[in-house]
Amino acid sequence: MKKLPLIITLSFLAPFAHADRVLGLYAGAGSWLSDYDGKAGNPSVTLNDLGVKEDYNNYFYVAIEHPIPFIPNIRLTQTNLKSSQTGTVTQSFTIGDTTYAANESVKSSFDLSHRDATLYYQLLDNWINLDLGVTARQFDGYVRTESASSNENLKIDLTAPLLYAKAQFDLPFTGLSAGVEGNYTSYQDNSLSDYSAKLTYLFDTVVDVGVEVGYRKMSIKISDNDLEADMTLKGPYAALIAHF
């Protein structure tokens, strides 16, 4: 994997990390209005032909930050991405070993839900915050297609390593902050990028609670013997967040 040397290099950034002076627990849960674009199969069919429409997808996360040198902070995230639809395709396409004819009604569904485990260091921790690390993203889902004459069921079982970065700018004395966050990897004919830009507001209480709104874009390109897919999910999201 071309990015592996850079991923390994990040493990030596610990001496420069600045963690919270006390143990911090962060949590959040939100909903992402995802608009789908792209194609699947070889020969391929567009997601629009399959009848895929925008939909709400939920996610939640928890992160622990600590003051122990050399040991990274950790963030765990679960994102649920599922869709089910029926469409009449305008051209023939192949999924796995099954070919569907043009003008055929095809019922399709997919599950691209995934779990992230992110290890990161805080390189800056004041009104400018900068985190760098690595993420292991595990997909455990499926792609299913069915017509009156045939069907296909492909399992997605993939764990991908990604670079992780987050930058956040706090406006002093306001509780308001703005930031960007992203993951990226590319190897062979596969790639995955996942970026978001956001605004956050925290109420200053015993337990800091607040809201986060932003825009997220995730692009996935998969190329193997069973599944060819090149798709993009993008749209606004909103979440409730807390800091203990």
C-alpha positions in Angstrom: 0.0 0.0 0.0 1.5 3.3 -1.1 0.3 5.3 1.9 1.6 2.8 4.5 5.0 4.5 5.1 3.3 7.8 5.8 0.9 6.0 8.2 3.8 4.4 10.1 5.5 7.8 10.3 2.6 9.3 12.2 3.3 6.8 15.1 6.5 8.8 15.9 4.6 12.1 16.4 3.8 11.4 20.0 6.6 13.5 21.5 4.9 16.6 20.0 1.4 15.7 21.2 -0.4 17.9 23.7 -3.4 16.2 25.3 -6.0 17.5 27.7 -4.6 18.1 31.2 -7.5 16.0 32.6 -9.3 13.0 31.2 -12.0 14.1 28.7 -14.9 12.1 27.3 -16.6 13.3 24.1 -19.8 11.9 22.6 -22.2 12.7 19.8 -25.1 11.3 17.8 -26.5 12.7 14.6 -28.2 12.3 11.2 -26.7 12.8 7.8 -29.0 13.6 4.8 -27.0 11.7 2.1 -27.4 12.3 -1.6 -26.1 9.4 -3.7 -24.3 9.6 -7.1 -22.1 7.2 -9.0 -22.3 3.8 -10.6 -21.9 0.1 -9.8 -21.1 -3.1 -11.8 -19.0 -4.0 -14.8 -20.4 -3.1 -17.2 -21.9 -0.5 -14.9 -25.3 1.0 -14.2 -25.9 4.4 -12.5 -27.3 4.6 -9.1 -30.0 6.9 -10.5 -31.1 4.1 -12.9 -31.4 1.7 -9.9 -33.7 4.2 -8.2 -31.3 5.2 -5.3 -32.6 8.4 -3.7 -31.3 10.6 -0.9 -32.0 9.4 2.6 -31.1 10.0 6.2 -28.3 8.0 7.7 -27.5 7.9 11.5 -24.2 7.9 13.2 -22.7 8.2 16.8 -19.3 8.4 18.3 -17.4 8.4 21.6 -13.8 9.7 22.1 -11.4 9.6 25.1 -8.6 12.1 25.5 -6.0 11.9 28.2 -2.8 13.5 29.4 -0.5 10.4 29.2 2.4 11.1 26.9 3.2 8.8 23.9 -0.2 7.0 24.2 -2.7 8.2 21.5 -6.2 9.3 22.1 -9.0 7.1 20.8 -12.3 7.7 19.0 -14.8 5.0 18.0 -17.5 5.8 15.4 -20.4 3.8 14.0 -22.0 5.0 10.8 -25.1 3.3 9.4 -25.5 3.6 5.6 -28.3 1.5 4.1 -30.5 1.8 1.0 -33.2 -0.3 -0.6 -35.0 0.6 -3.9 -36.5 -0.7 -7.2 -35.8 0.8 -10.6 -36.1 -0.1 -14.3 -32.6 0.0 -15.8 -32.0 1.6 -19.2 -29.0 -0.5 -20.1 -27.6 -4.0 -19.3 -25.2 -4.3 -16.4 -23.4 -7.0 -14.4 -23.0 -7.4 -10.6 -20.8 -10.3 -9.6 -21.6 -13.1 -11.9 -25.2 -11.9 -12.7 -26.1 -9.8 -15.8 -29.4 -7.9 -15.9 -30.9 -6.8 -19.3 -31.9 -3.3 -20.3 -35.5 -2.3 -19.5 -35.6 -4.9 -16.7 -37.0 -4.1 -13.3 -34.3 -4.6 -10.7 -34.7 -4.5 -6.9 -31.5 -3.5 -5.2 -30.2 -2.9 -1.7 -26.9 -2.2 -0.1 -25.4 -1.8 3.3 -22.2 0.3 3.5 -22.4 0.7 7.3 -19.0 0.9 8.9 -17.1 1.2 12.2 -14.1 3.4 12.7 -11.4 3.1 15.3 -9.2 6.2 15.2 -5.9 6.7 17.2 -4.7 10.3 17.1 -2.5 12.8 18.8 -3.3 16.4 19.6 -0.5 18.4 18.0 -2.1 21.7 19.0 -4.5 22.2 21.9 -5.5 25.9 22.4 -7.8 28.1 20.4 -6.4 26.3 17.4 -6.7 22.5 17.7 -4.9 20.1 15.4 -5.3 16.3 15.5 -3.4 13.8 13.4 -3.6 10.0 13.4 -4.8 6.9 11.6 -8.2 5.2 11.3 -9.1 1.6 10.8 -12.5 1.5 9.0 -14.3 -1.8 8.9 -17.1 -2.5 6.4 -19.3 -5.5 7.1 -22.2 -5.2 4.7 -23.6 -6.4 1.4 -24.8 -5.5 -2.1 -28.0 -7.4 -3.3 -29.8 -7.3 -6.7 -32.8 -9.2 -7.8 -35.1 -9.3 -10.9 -37.8 -11.7 -12.0 -35.3 -14.1 -13.5 -32.1 -13.8 -11.4 -30.5 -12.5 -8.2 -27.0 -11.7 -6.8 -25.8 -11.3 -3.2 -22.3 -10.0 -2.6 -20.9 -9.7 0.9 -18.7 -6.7 1.7 -16.0 -7.6 4.3 -13.3 -5.0 4.2 -11.0 -3.2 6.7 -9.2 -0.2 5.3 -6.4 1.9 6.9 -6.9 5.7 6.5 -5.0 8.8 7.4 -6.9 11.0 9.8 -6.7 14.8 10.4 -8.9 17.4 12.2 -8.4 21.1 12.5 -10.7 23.3 14.7 -10.7 27.0 15.5 -12.4 28.2 18.7 -13.8 31.7 19.0 -12.8 32.8 22.6 -15.6 33.3 25.1 -18.3 32.4 22.6 -18.6 28.6 22.8 -18.6 28.6 19.0 -16.0 26.8 16.8 -15.5 26.0 13.2 -13.5 23.0 11.8 -12.7 20.5 9.1 -12.2 16.8 9.5 -11.2 14.1 7.1 -10.0 10.5 6.4 -8.2 9.4 3.2 -6.6 6.3 1.7 -5.7 5.1 -1.8 -4.1 1.8 -2.9 -4.1 -0.2 -6.1 -7.5 0.6 -7.8 -9.3 1.4 -4.6 -9.7 4.7 -2.8 -11.8 6.2 0.0 -12.1 9.8 1.1 -14.4 11.2 3.8 -14.4 14.9 4.6 -16.6 17.2 6.6 -16.8 20.9 7.4 -18.7 22.0 10.5 -19.8 24.6 13.0 -20.1 23.7 16.7 -21.7 25.4 19.6 -21.2 24.2 23.2 -23.2 25.5 26.2 -21.0 26.2 29.2 -22.6 24.0 31.9 -21.5 21.3 34.3 -21.6 18.9 31.4 -20.9 20.8 28.2 -23.6 20.0 25.7 -24.3 21.5 22.3 -25.1 21.1 18.7 -23.0 20.6 15.5 -24.0 21.2 11.9 -22.0 20.7 8.8 -21.6 19.2 5.4 -20.1 15.8 4.7 -18.8 14.2 1.5 -17.7 10.5 1.2 -16.3 9.0 -2.0 -15.8 5.2 -2.4 -14.1 3.4 -5.2 -13.9 -0.4 -5.0 -12.4 -2.6 -7.7 -12.1 -6.4 -7.2 -13.2 -9.6 -8.9 -16.8 -9.5 -7.5 -17.7 -5.8 -7.1 -17.0 -2.7 -9.1 -18.3 0.5 -7.6 -17.5 4.2 -7.8 -19.9 6.3 -5.7 -20.2 9.5 -3.8 -22.4 10.4 -0.8 -22.8 14.0 0.2 -25.1 16.3 2.1 -25.7 18.2 5.3 -25.8 16.7 8.8 -26.7 17.8 12.3 -25.8 16.3 15.7 -26.1 16.6 19.4 -22.7 16.5 21.2 -21.5 16.4 24.8 -18.1 16.9 26.6 -17.7 15.4 30.1 
